[in-house]
Amino acid sequence: MSTHLGASPDQIAPYVLMPGDPYRARWIAETFLEDPLQYNDVRGMLGYTGTYAGVRISAQGSGMGQPSMAIYAQELFQDYDVQAIVRVGTCGGLSDAVSVRDVILGLSASTDSAMNVPRFGQVSFAPAADFTLARIAAAVAEERLLPLVAGGLFSSDQFYNPDTEITSTLAGYGVLGVEMEAAALYTLAAQFSRRALALCTVSDHLLTGEETSAEERQETFEDMIVVALESIVR
Ligand code: HPA
């Protein structure tokens, strides 16, 4: 057991899919994993382990925001020897290079969070995806004709951001989407020398105001989960 996960060491697989929403973790386990077993319900942050194409994989909720993601990612890497985490989430589109329903593969994650200040002081560390996972995910998406765009994410501490300028500034520097967890995940993967990737479907668009319906979100999300699972088993 770790502080926030009530699993014995062998109950969590070396590869973990992490949606923000714990109910999504349950849905992933029930929909895609064979023989899923729930190993965690501490604080309702559901976690399951099963197999996909014969490979043991876990689905673990991260909660919303970098502090929550950091708690679970650190315990997975440190206490359960997890080798790779793929975040499977949603993001807001920032740039006209993406549309709703696209999947953004987060090559990097800029952030307004102060979480890395105690680690690096004045240096602004650049949290980045694992190249191997990114390359395979891009290839799988291409094979499956899934609209995937690779580029920067903005991991913001604010869902309701009073600074309405910052997203257009970042878009001007090629950042594609805003979410709230990838930078913490990438930083911890770097600290523990493990692999991490964030895949985010664009659920709403900050420039166009366009939104996806619940049904569209579910469909795109499903396609993205398959890309994440296939990327892990290859
Ligand atoms: N902001 C932050 N996180 C998000 C958004 C957003 O607009 N959409 C989906 N996740």
Residues whose N, C-alpha, C, O or C-beta is under 5 A from the ligand:
A	BS01	HPA	T90 C91 G92 Q158 F159 V178 E179 M180 S203
